[in-house]
């Protein structure tokens, strides 16, 4: 028990691992759980705000109703008929939809057309070197309006790709306007019909108001895909874009050349085209 001169008495040290209790070991899992819970609660709050905004919009506009089947078309039918609405690599669908008539000029006359606006979503496959394939949820705002005549051939106007804008690879129907060709790609099996639709006025309208968005005429539908340049800031989330995209559809229909309506089979709602009332029946007032 005697300490020799010059020797150093070392105090007993405790191994650091022996002081770690169960709490330290589960702390990482607890933090991950708290982050997941926080994300879930944020999603719930965001969805509640959007649902509340949708209720406000419907109450504010008596012509609107919520819808999960725009113009009577379910998700699968929309995806199959409208190529501008991506089907995704796994699932796709729509949410936060509203439907109601709009007043639009068709061949110089004002008519009521059934129109729906909604958010479209799809899941896109992404390859991750560490975790393999993963799916990312993508969203866009869209509107679909029922036309007063049927288009014999699908006409599709999409944003041109980056390489197409540079002139490296450019496809589709080329028009006289080089600026329009840089910004949009036109797909149509009937070149004469595409040229008839995309006259100088409609090209100017698309360049000014619809850059980066897709337009499709298929059967008796006109589909507009892409977020509008303006929104109603009093309405949360995507609901604030729904009134704007309906307005954009009205402007787009009015810009369709009269000659195209004649090509489709005559002026809309003439006696030769029954079943297209000029004025929609009045709707029951909404209470609450």
C-alpha positions in Angstrom: 0.0 0.0 0.0 3.1 2.3 -0.1 3.6 4.5 -3.1 7.1 4.5 -4.3 8.8 7.9 -4.7 8.5 9.2 -8.3 5.6 7.0 -9.1 2.3 8.4 -10.3 -0.9 7.3 -8.7 -3.4 7.0 -11.6 -7.1 7.4 -10.8 -9.4 4.7 -12.0 -11.0 5.7 -15.3 -14.4 4.7 -16.3 -15.0 3.4 -19.8 -17.2 5.9 -21.7 -19.4 3.2 -23.0 -20.4 2.2 -19.5 -22.0 5.6 -18.9 -24.3 5.5 -21.9 -27.8 4.7 -20.8 -30.7 3.3 -22.8 -31.9 6.9 -23.6 -28.7 7.6 -25.6 -29.1 4.5 -27.6 -32.7 5.2 -28.6 -32.1 9.0 -29.1 -31.5 8.7 -32.9 -34.7 6.7 -33.4 -36.6 9.2 -31.2 -35.4 12.1 -33.4 -36.4 10.3 -36.6 -39.8 9.6 -35.1 -40.3 13.2 -34.1 -39.4 14.4 -37.5 -41.8 12.0 -39.1 -44.6 13.1 -36.7 -43.9 16.7 -37.5 -44.0 16.1 -41.2 -47.3 14.2 -40.8 -48.9 16.9 -38.7 -47.7 19.6 -41.2 -49.3 17.6 -44.0 -52.6 17.3 -42.1 -52.7 21.1 -41.4 -51.9 21.9 -45.0 -54.6 19.6 -46.3 -57.1 21.1 -43.9 -56.2 24.6 -45.1 -56.8 23.5 -48.7 -60.1 21.8 -47.9 -61.2 24.9 -46.1 -60.2 27.0 -49.1 -62.1 24.7 -51.4 -65.2 25.1 -49.3 -64.9 28.9 -49.3 -64.5 28.9 -53.1 -67.6 26.8 -53.6 -69.6 28.9 -51.3 -68.4 32.1 -52.9 -69.3 31.0 -56.4 -72.8 29.4 -56.6 -72.0 27.9 -60.1 -69.2 25.7 -58.7 -69.4 22.3 -57.1 -66.7 20.0 -55.8 -65.9 17.1 -58.1 -63.8 14.0 -58.3 -65.0 13.2 -61.8 -64.5 16.3 -64.0 -67.2 16.4 -66.7 -68.2 12.9 -65.6 -64.8 11.5 -66.4 -63.0 9.4 -63.9 -59.2 9.4 -63.3 -58.6 6.4 -65.6 -60.6 7.9 -68.5 -58.9 11.3 -68.2 -55.4 9.7 -68.2 -56.3 7.5 -71.2 -57.9 10.3 -73.3 -55.6 13.2 -72.4 -51.9 12.8 -73.1 -51.2 16.2 -71.5 -52.2 14.6 -68.1 -49.2 12.4 -67.3 -50.1 8.8 -66.2 -46.8 8.4 -64.3 -44.8 5.3 -63.7 -47.0 3.9 -61.0 -50.1 5.9 -60.0 -51.9 9.1 -61.0 -55.0 10.9 -60.0 -56.8 14.2 -59.3 -57.8 16.1 -56.2 -59.2 19.4 -55.1 -61.5 19.6 -58.2 -64.3 22.1 -58.9 -66.8 22.1 -61.8 -69.2 24.6 -63.2 -70.2 26.5 -66.4 -68.1 29.3 -67.8 -69.1 31.9 -70.4 -66.9 31.8 -73.4 -66.9 33.4 -76.9 -67.3 30.7 -79.5 -67.3 31.9 -83.1 -68.1 35.4 -81.9 -71.1 34.4 -79.7 -71.1 33.9 -75.9 -72.1 30.5 -74.7 -72.0 28.5 -71.5 -69.5 25.6 -71.5 -69.0 23.0 -68.8 -65.5 23.4 -67.3 -63.7 21.7 -64.4 -60.4 22.7 -62.8 -58.3 20.5 -60.5 -54.9 19.4 -59.3 -53.4 16.4 -61.2 -50.8 14.3 -59.6 -48.6 11.4 -60.7 -45.7 9.3 -59.4 -42.5 9.4 -61.4 -39.8 6.7 -61.0 -36.4 8.0 -60.0 -33.2 5.8 -59.8 -31.1 6.2 -56.6 -27.7 4.4 -56.7 -27.9 3.7 -53.0 -31.6 2.8 -52.5 -32.6 1.6 -56.0 -35.8 2.9 -57.6 -37.9 5.4 -55.7 -41.1 7.2 -56.7 -41.5 11.0 -56.5 -44.9 12.6 -56.5 -45.3 15.3 -59.1 -48.2 17.8 -59.3 -49.7 20.2 -61.8 -52.9 22.3 -62.2 -55.2 21.5 -65.0 -58.6 22.4 -66.5 -60.8 20.6 -69.0 -63.7 22.2 -70.9 -66.3 20.4 -73.1 -66.3 21.9 -76.5 -69.5 22.5 -78.6 -68.1 20.4 -81.4 -66.0 17.3 -81.8 -62.4 17.6 -83.0 -61.8 15.0 -85.8 -58.0 14.7 -85.0 -56.2 15.3 -81.8 -54.2 18.5 -81.7 -51.6 18.8 -79.0 -49.4 21.9 -78.2 -46.6 21.2 -75.7 -43.6 23.2 -74.4 -40.6 22.6 -76.6 -37.6 20.8 -74.9 -34.4 22.6 -74.0 -32.6 21.1 -76.9 -35.5 22.0 -79.2 -35.3 25.6 -78.1 -31.6 25.6 -79.0 -32.5 24.1 -82.4 -30.5 20.9 -81.8 -33.6 18.6 -81.9 -36.9 20.0 -82.9 -39.9 17.9 -83.7 -43.6 18.4 -84.4 -45.3 20.6 -87.0 -43.2 23.7 -87.7 -45.0 26.9 -88.3 -44.0 30.2 -89.8 -43.1 31.9 -86.5 -39.6 30.9 -85.4 -40.3 32.2 -81.9 -43.3 30.0 -81.6 -41.4 27.0 -82.9 -38.7 27.6 -80.2 -41.3 27.7 -77.4 -43.8 25.1 -78.4 -44.1 21.7 -80.1 -47.2 21.0 -82.2 -48.4 17.4 -82.6 -51.2 16.6 -85.0 -51.8 14.0 -87.7 -53.5 16.5 -89.9 -51.1 19.4 -90.7 -53.8 21.4 -92.4 -56.0 21.3 -89.3 -53.0 22.3 -87.1 -52.3 25.3 -89.3 -55.9 26.3 -89.3 -56.0 26.2 -85.5 -52.7 28.0 -84.9 -53.2 31.2 -86.8 -51.1 34.3 -86.0 -53.5 35.5 -83.3 -53.6 32.2 -81.4 -49.8 31.8 -81.6 -49.5 35.3 -80.1 -51.9 34.4 -77.3 -50.1 31.2 -76.5 -46.7 33.0 -76.4 -48.0 35.8 -74.2 -50.2 33.9 -71.7 -49.4 30.1 -71.9 -45.7 29.7 -72.0 -44.6 26.5 -70.4 -48.1 25.0 -70.5 -49.7 22.3 -72.6 -52.9 22.5 -74.6 -54.8 19.6 -76.1 -57.9 19.3 -78.2 -59.2 15.7 -78.2 -62.7 14.6 -79.2 -65.0 17.2 -77.6 -62.5 18.3 -74.9 -60.0 21.0 -74.5 -57.4 20.4 -71.8 -55.1 23.0 -70.4 -52.2 21.8 -68.2 -49.8 24.0 -66.1 -50.0 26.5 -63.4 -51.4 30.0 -64.3 -49.3 33.1 -64.1 -51.7 34.6 -61.5 -53.7 33.3 -58.5 -56.2 34.2 -55.8 -54.1 34.8 -52.8 -57.1 34.7 -50.5 -57.4 30.9 -51.2 -54.7 28.6 -49.8 -52.6 26.2 -51.9 -53.7 25.0 -55.3 -57.3 26.2 -54.7 -55.9 29.8 -55.3 -55.0 28.7 -58.9 -58.4 27.1 -59.8 -60.3 30.4 -60.6 -57.3 31.6 -62.7 -57.0 28.4 -64.7 -60.8 28.6 -65.5 -60.3 32.2 -66.7 -57.4 31.0 -68.9 -59.6 28.4 -70.5 -62.2 31.0 -71.4 -59.5 33.2 -73.0 -58.1 30.2 -74.9 -61.5 29.1 -76.3 -62.2 32.6 -77.4 -58.9 32.7 -79.3 -59.8 29.6 -81.4 -60.3 30.8 -85.0 -63.8 30.8 -86.4 -62.7 28.9 -89.4 -61.8 25.9 -87.2 -65.4 25.8 -85.7 -66.7 25.8 -89.3 -64.3 22.9 -90.1 -65.6 21.0 -87.1 -69.1 21.0 -88.6 -70.6 24.4 -88.5 -71.3 27.1 -85.9 -71.9 25.5 -82.5 -75.5 24.9 -81.3 -77.1 25.3 -84.7 -80.3 23.3 -85.5 -78.0 20.7 -87.2 -76.3 20.1 -83.8 -79.0 19.2 -81.3 -78.4 18.6 -77.7 -76.2 21.7 -77.1 -78.4 24.3 -75.3 -77.4 27.9 -75.8 -78.1 28.7 -72.2 -77.6 26.1 -69.4 -80.6 25.6 -67.0 -80.5 27.7 -63.8 -79.0 26.0 -60.8 -80.6 25.8 -57.4 -79.1 28.4 -55.0 -76.6 27.0 -52.5 -77.2 27.6 -48.8 -74.7 27.6 -46.0 
